[in-house]
Amino acid sequence: MQVGVAFPITEIGSDPAIIRDFAQAADELGYSHLTCIDHVVGAARAEAEWRAYYTRENMFHEVLVLFGFLAAVTRKIQLNTAILILPQRQTALVAKQAAEIDVLSGGRLVLGVGLGWNEIEFEALNENFRNRARRMEEQIELLRLMWTQELLTYKGRFHTITDVGLNPLPRQRPIPIWIGAFEKPAIERAARLADGWYVNPRLAPGNEAAILIAAFRDAAAMAGRDISKLAIDATIHVGSKTPEQLRAEASQWRALGATRVTVRTIYAGLPSPQAHIEAIRRILPAVGAP
């Protein structure tokens, strides 16, 4: 099972040297992947307690621009959007940006996408919140076509592409697309369309997680997919857990069928960006080398 780390986006600050240091530390320590959340604009107030982390008070670096920077300062670590809210973005532009990151990183991008929940953000980006699920399915199809064909003509329900193409094309053809999905219909969509699935990061390993992983596997089988080729990513929140607790949680996720875990140091009360770097140095030996 691979072990990755979440970029502590709301707590890292804006010093480029510190951002570089965190990514390079994760790379040099041997973490397999680095994930990053997508959030463009923040509302004045939160509608629910967990959404308090997504207001104007919280700093969010733009993930695709950030990955362009990280591509230049890292060597091996896979760069994963986890997750990019695809339906609030223009599809051809995402295809172009993702292809560029993949080229600059030497083929290290995984585009993790999701539907999103923040209608205010869709409004600010002039995109339709109500039809986002149907549009995202078409977006995924179109992204793969744009990453693998030099010229493309496409007529869908939401997109028209007339004899155009990307240059440069990405190193990976196509770039892997994963889906973050928390409800059963979205999980079934991930099983049908994606190369990998991000389990709800608020879930701990247990009965609910086991049921959802089984639903993902069943839906993949129904769609004729080879489950052995589909990745499952689960989250471990570091918090105040001991090395023994972290090791046990990683083992539980492995037993449930996760192919990798991503450790999150945000919201753990760490006092500084440097403390996040020190934490990921301590965590990897406990969770298990990738």
C-alpha positions, -999 to +999 in steps of 0.1 A: +000+000+000+014+034-010+016+063+015+012+099+005+008+132+022-018+160+019-004+195+012-014+215+043-029+242+021-048+262+048-018+263+072+013+264+049+013+302+044+025+320+013+063+319+015+074+301-017+105+288+001+084+271+028+060+257+002+091+243-017+106+229+015+074+210+024+071+194-011+108+186-013+107+170+022+078+148+011+096+139-021+129+131-004+113+111+024+097+088-001+061+096+001+045+083-031+021+112-038+011+147-027-025+157-028-040+192-028-075+206-023-091+230-048-109+262-037-111+294-058-131+319-037-142+319-001-176+329+012-179+354+041-193+327+064-198+290+067-231+272+064-219+242+085-192+236+110-169+216+087-173+242+060-157+268+083-124+257+067-136+269+033-144+306+040-125+338+030-106+334+063-087+304+050-059+306+025-061+284-006-034+284-032-047+278-067-039+241-072-030+239-108-007+270-106+008+255-074+015+222-092+033+240-119+056+254-092+059+220-075+067+202-107+099+223-109+111+217-073+103+180-069+117+149-087+096+118-081+065+125-060+032+122-079+011+153-079-026+147-073-055+172-073-077+160-045-100+172-056-104+197-085-140+208-088-143+200-125-178+213-134-170+248-122-141+251-147-139+252-185-131+218-198-107+227-226-088+250-203-084+223-176-072+199-204-045+225-214-034+232-178-033+196-168-013+187-200+012+214-192+017+202-156+021+167-168+048+178-193+066+199-168+065+172-141+076+144-164+043+126-163+036+129-126+000+143-126-031+126-114-062+147-120-086+140-091-120+156-098-153+160-081-187+176-083-183+202-055-208+215-030-203+253-030-229+269-052-215+303-044-183+293-061-200+281-092-219+314-094-186+334-091-171+313-119-202+316-141-210+279-142-242+260-137-244+243-103-276+224-111-264+202-140-229+196-127-231+158-125-242+154-161-216+179-173-188+162-154-194+129-171-191+146-204-161+166-192-142+134-183-149+119-217-137+151-235-106+154-213-094+120-223-100+127-260-082+160-259-052+143-242-049+115-267-058+131-301-038+157-319-070+171-335-105+166-323-140+173-334-166+166-307-203+174-303-218+166-270-247+179-249-226+206-232-195+209-254-187+216-290-151+212-302-143+218-339-110+205-353-088+217-326-061+202-304-036+207-276+001+213-282+020+200-262+000+169-255+007+155-220+034+129-213+007+105-201-019+098-227-043+100-211-036+115-177-052+094-150-085+107-137-097+099-102-130+109-087-137+120-051-171+106-043-190+104-010-226+094-018-236+061-034-246+075-069-213+094-071-193+063-059-210+043-087-200+070-111-164+068-100-164+030-104-178+033-139-156+062-152-125+068-130-091+053-127-092+057-090-115+067-061-109+090-032-129+078-002-146+105+019-117+119+039-140+123+070-144+085+072-125+063+096-119+027+087-149+007+099-183-006+089-194+024+069-162+025+050-164-012+043-199-009+029-189+020+006-157+002-006-179-029-014-203-007-033-174+007-053-162-028-061-196-040-070-203-011-093-170-015-110-178-052-117-212-043-130-195-018-154-171-045-166-141-029-150-111-047-137-111-038-100-074-048-097-066-018-119-086+007-099-070+026-071-087+034-038-073+062-016-082+067+020-073+095+044-056+093+078-059+124+099-028+127+121-043+148+149-028+137+182-026+100+173+004+080+185+026+061+161+009+029+172-025+044+164-014+056+130+001+022+122-031+004+133-053+027+111-031+022+081-034-016+086-072-013+089-074+006+056-052-020+039-075-048+052-105-030+037-089-029+003-074+006+001-044+007-023-030+037-007-035+061+022-029+099+024-019+114+057-032+148+066-014+171+091-038+200+088-062+206+117-038+189+140-029+221+160+006+223+146+020+257+153+040+265+121+047+253+086+080+239+098+060+218+123+042+202+094+075+192+078+087+178+111+054+159+114+057+142+080+092+131+089+079+113+120+047+099+104+061+078+075+080+053+096+048+047+117+024+044+087+048+023+066+072+032+038+056+032+004 
